[in-house]
């Protein structure tokens, strides 16, 4: 479905495919609401306001602090995103040969518009065509002294009939047996996925084996995610393309500006979808009896600036699998983006990284191994961040990296 949505110009076909992708929501919505109410009942029995509040507090997050971060992010990203959305709408209007006013959710090349469209006409896929994506990941991580051979040998990385499309990493025994499940193809998206999952797995593998079992996990999902996000950004980095794929200097100079613009667009597009997910899920647990179908599209229009489909009153929200499988977790993905920028700032500020080039820099691997991975869950997550970056989690470095830069 994603392939059709990102490559088809026929609006009727796009609408049909997009609506088909939402059918699962109709199948699960009723039971999902029942599940939400059951989760809330259990949370209230334990003394919490609702399940959303309980999940945050039990993961050592202050709901008010998370709300403040998302409010700040909304203020920081709202105007520049609106400018980018204007550019995207102009592009799509020409691409589909329809007026801007007729653009609908199925025109944005993704089921939820959580990934950036390629409006800058740079074809990253051509650099990865017929390349061994898994081997490229191995070469990179080995160059910074983070070995992944054992992880790769135990993982299931390629497409098979009936296999889930989801990519994820699992720590089997909290003693070094970490495995990745993915569907790797020879394109830039798979390179990003492979870097993300490899970094995620490397973190889990390198937690100190002498820690008690209950501490042999990351300090928080958001830190594990931040490490993975930081390395996944390499997939469209000029320095990565030059040093890993041996693309010549002339080509690198030609695409460098577009590489950053594409990355910046990715971060803004995702940040606005993260706003939708954070507010919807918080509101879902606060009042599961509200008009959820309408509320979902109210939030999409507010944060993503996408017009809702005409005359539609269906549970499109319920087609987002994370609401079922990873409840009250999605907000951490955006926090991971903030921390990835904070890590990158620390590495540059302390001259661990120069010229944005991670390839072959063993100091990068040493920093994460000795200052992040090995501690597992020994420290509270924000204490660990402050201890190893010099400050608690902040949106400042994400702002400095992506906001105001064009």
Secondary structure as the mmCIF struct_conf table of DSSP 4:
data_model
#
loop_
_struct_conf.conf_type_id
_struct_conf.id
_struct_conf.beg_label_comp_id
_struct_conf.beg_label_asym_id
_struct_conf.beg_label_seq_id
_struct_conf.end_label_comp_id
_struct_conf.end_label_asym_id
_struct_conf.end_label_seq_id
HELX_RH_AL_P HELX_RH_AL_P1 UNK A 2 UNK A 7
HELX_RH_AL_P HELX_RH_AL_P2 UNK A 11 UNK A 21
TURN_TY1_P TURN_TY1_P1 UNK A 22 UNK A 22
HELX_RH_AL_P HELX_RH_AL_P3 UNK A 23 UNK A 45
TURN_TY1_P TURN_TY1_P2 UNK A 46 UNK A 47
BEND BEND1 UNK A 49 UNK A 50
HELX_RH_AL_P HELX_RH_AL_P4 UNK A 51 UNK A 58
TURN_TY1_P TURN_TY1_P3 UNK A 59 UNK A 60
HELX_RH_AL_P HELX_RH_AL_P5 UNK A 63 UNK A 96
TURN_TY1_P TURN_TY1_P4 UNK A 97 UNK A 97
BEND BEND2 UNK A 98 UNK A 98
HELX_RH_3T_P HELX_RH_3T_P1 UNK A 100 UNK A 102
HELX_RH_3T_P HELX_RH_3T_P2 UNK A 105 UNK A 107
BEND BEND3 UNK A 108 UNK A 113
BEND BEND4 UNK A 115 UNK A 115
TURN_TY1_P TURN_TY1_P5 UNK A 119 UNK A 120
TURN_TY1_P TURN_TY1_P6 UNK A 124 UNK A 124
HELX_RH_AL_P HELX_RH_AL_P6 UNK A 125 UNK A 128
TURN_TY1_P TURN_TY1_P7 UNK A 129 UNK A 130
HELX_RH_AL_P HELX_RH_AL_P7 UNK A 133 UNK A 143
TURN_TY1_P TURN_TY1_P8 UNK A 144 UNK A 145
HELX_RH_AL_P HELX_RH_AL_P8 UNK A 149 UNK A 153
TURN_TY1_P TURN_TY1_P9 UNK A 154 UNK A 154
STRN STRN1 UNK A 156 UNK A 156
BEND BEND5 UNK A 158 UNK A 158
TURN_TY1_P TURN_TY1_P10 UNK A 161 UNK A 162
BEND BEND6 UNK A 165 UNK A 165
STRN STRN2 UNK A 168 UNK A 171
BEND BEND7 UNK A 172 UNK A 176
STRN STRN3 UNK A 178 UNK A 181
BEND BEND8 UNK A 186 UNK A 187
HELX_RH_AL_P HELX_RH_AL_P9 UNK A 188 UNK A 205
TURN_TY1_P TURN_TY1_P11 UNK A 206 UNK A 206
BEND BEND9 UNK A 207 UNK A 207
TURN_TY1_P TURN_TY1_P12 UNK A 209 UNK A 210
BEND BEND10 UNK A 211 UNK A 211
HELX_RH_3T_P HELX_RH_3T_P3 UNK A 213 UNK A 215
BEND BEND11 UNK A 216 UNK A 217
BEND BEND12 UNK A 219 UNK A 219
HELX_RH_AL_P HELX_RH_AL_P10 UNK A 221 UNK A 232
HELX_RH_3T_P HELX_RH_3T_P4 UNK A 233 UNK A 236
HELX_RH_AL_P HELX_RH_AL_P11 UNK A 238 UNK A 243
TURN_TY1_P TURN_TY1_P13 UNK A 244 UNK A 245
HELX_RH_AL_P HELX_RH_AL_P12 UNK A 249 UNK A 286
TURN_TY1_P TURN_TY1_P14 UNK A 288 UNK A 289
BEND BEND13 UNK A 290 UNK A 290
HELX_RH_AL_P HELX_RH_AL_P13 UNK A 292 UNK A 299
HELX_RH_PI_P HELX_RH_PI_P1 UNK A 300 UNK A 304
HELX_LH_PP_P HELX_LH_PP_P1 UNK A 307 UNK A 309
TURN_TY1_P TURN_TY1_P15 UNK A 310 UNK A 311
BEND BEND14 UNK A 314 UNK A 314
HELX_RH_3T_P HELX_RH_3T_P5 UNK A 316 UNK A 319
TURN_TY1_P TURN_TY1_P16 UNK A 321 UNK A 321
HELX_RH_AL_P HELX_RH_AL_P14 UNK A 322 UNK A 325
BEND BEND15 UNK A 326 UNK A 326
TURN_TY1_P TURN_TY1_P17 UNK A 327 UNK A 328
TURN_TY1_P TURN_TY1_P18 UNK A 330 UNK A 330
HELX_RH_AL_P HELX_RH_AL_P15 UNK A 331 UNK A 349
TURN_TY1_P TURN_TY1_P19 UNK A 350 UNK A 351
BEND BEND16 UNK A 352 UNK A 353
STRN STRN4 UNK A 354 UNK A 354
TURN_TY1_P TURN_TY1_P20 UNK A 355 UNK A 356
STRN STRN5 UNK A 357 UNK A 357
TURN_TY1_P TURN_TY1_P21 UNK A 359 UNK A 360
HELX_RH_AL_P HELX_RH_AL_P16 UNK A 362 UNK A 371
TURN_TY1_P TURN_TY1_P22 UNK A 372 UNK A 372
HELX_RH_3T_P HELX_RH_3T_P6 UNK A 373 UNK A 375
TURN_TY1_P TURN_TY1_P23 UNK A 376 UNK A 377
BEND BEND17 UNK A 378 UNK A 379
HELX_RH_AL_P HELX_RH_AL_P17 UNK A 381 UNK A 389
BEND BEND18 UNK A 390 UNK A 391
BEND BEND19 UNK A 395 UNK A 395
HELX_RH_AL_P HELX_RH_AL_P18 UNK A 396 UNK A 402
BEND BEND20 UNK A 403 UNK A 404
#
